[in-house]
Amino acid sequence: MQSLQMKVENSQGISSRGAALLVQVASKFKSIIWIEKEEKRANAKSIMGLMSLMVNYGDDITIITEGEDEKEALDAVVKLINSDFSEEVAKEITQ
């Protein structure tokens, strides 16, 4: 299991567009990927789950990965979030 706590610096937090890109990236990996905000946890492969977290600018989240490619999955999710949910970064990760 890998985990990392980080602050969401994207001005829109995890918006619907950001959530869609996050699901696209997370779905590339075999590992289970969770995003936690406070006491709530959502599967990063579920757009509805991610939207239910209501992650806004400045919120602290924890990313948890578990499985055979957990390190790569964690690195990819962090890279996408740090890129402000760049479509180019998502495409690079999923190719």
C-alpha positions as CSV (number, residue, x, y, z in Angstrom):
1,M,0.0,0.0,0.0
2,Q,1.2,3.5,-0.9
3,S,-0.3,6.8,0.3
4,L,0.3,10.5,0.0
5,Q,-1.4,13.5,1.5
6,M,-1.4,16.6,-0.6
7,K,-3.2,19.9,-1.0
8,V,-5.3,20.5,-4.2
9,E,-3.9,23.7,-5.8
10,N,-6.1,23.6,-8.9
11,S,-8.4,26.7,-8.7
12,Q,-11.5,24.6,-9.5
13,G,-10.5,21.7,-7.1
14,I,-11.6,18.4,-8.6
15,S,-14.2,19.6,-11.1
16,S,-16.2,17.3,-13.4
17,R,-13.6,17.7,-16.1
18,G,-10.8,17.0,-13.6
19,A,-12.7,14.0,-12.2
20,A,-13.2,12.6,-15.7
21,L,-9.5,12.8,-16.4
22,L,-8.7,11.3,-13.0
23,V,-11.0,8.3,-13.8
24,Q,-9.3,8.0,-17.2
25,V,-5.8,7.9,-15.6
26,A,-6.8,5.7,-12.7
27,S,-8.5,3.1,-15.0
28,K,-5.2,2.4,-16.6
29,F,-3.9,0.7,-13.5
30,K,-4.8,-2.6,-11.9
31,S,-4.3,-1.2,-8.4
32,I,-7.2,0.0,-6.3
33,I,-6.9,3.8,-6.0
34,W,-8.8,5.7,-3.3
35,I,-9.1,9.5,-2.8
36,E,-9.9,10.6,0.7
37,K,-11.1,14.0,1.9
38,E,-11.7,14.2,5.7
39,E,-13.7,11.1,6.6
40,K,-15.0,10.4,3.1
41,R,-13.3,8.0,0.6
42,A,-14.0,7.5,-3.1
43,N,-12.8,5.1,-5.7
44,A,-10.7,7.1,-8.2
45,K,-12.2,5.0,-11.0
46,S,-15.7,6.3,-10.2
47,I,-16.6,9.7,-11.5
48,M,-19.7,9.9,-9.2
49,G,-17.6,8.9,-6.2
50,L,-15.0,11.6,-6.9
51,M,-17.7,14.2,-7.5
52,S,-19.3,13.3,-4.1
53,L,-16.1,14.3,-2.3
54,M,-16.6,17.9,-3.4
55,V,-12.9,18.7,-3.4
56,N,-12.3,22.4,-3.7
57,Y,-9.2,24.6,-4.0
58,G,-7.0,24.3,-1.0
59,D,-8.5,21.1,0.3
60,D,-6.2,18.4,1.7
61,I,-6.7,14.9,0.2
62,T,-5.0,11.6,0.7
63,I,-4.3,9.3,-2.2
64,I,-4.1,5.6,-1.4
65,T,-3.1,2.9,-3.8
66,E,-3.0,-0.8,-3.3
67,G,-2.0,-3.5,-5.8
68,E,0.7,-4.7,-8.1
69,D,1.3,-1.3,-9.8
70,E,0.6,0.8,-6.7
71,K,3.7,3.0,-6.9
72,E,3.2,3.8,-10.6
73,A,-0.5,4.5,-10.0
74,L,0.2,6.9,-7.1
75,D,2.9,8.7,-9.2
76,A,0.5,9.1,-12.1
77,V,-2.4,10.5,-10.0
78,V,-0.1,12.9,-8.3
79,K,1.3,14.0,-11.6
80,L,-2.1,14.6,-13.0
81,I,-3.3,16.6,-10.0
82,N,-0.1,18.7,-9.9
83,S,-0.5,19.5,-13.6
84,D,-3.9,21.1,-12.9
85,F,-5.6,18.2,-14.6
86,S,-3.8,18.8,-17.9
87,E,-5.3,16.8,-20.8
88,E,-1.9,16.5,-22.3
89,V,-0.5,14.9,-19.1
90,A,-3.5,12.6,-18.9
91,K,-2.9,11.5,-22.5
92,E,0.8,11.0,-21.8
93,I,0.0,8.7,-18.8
94,T,-2.7,6.7,-20.6
95,Q,-0.7,5.9,-23.8
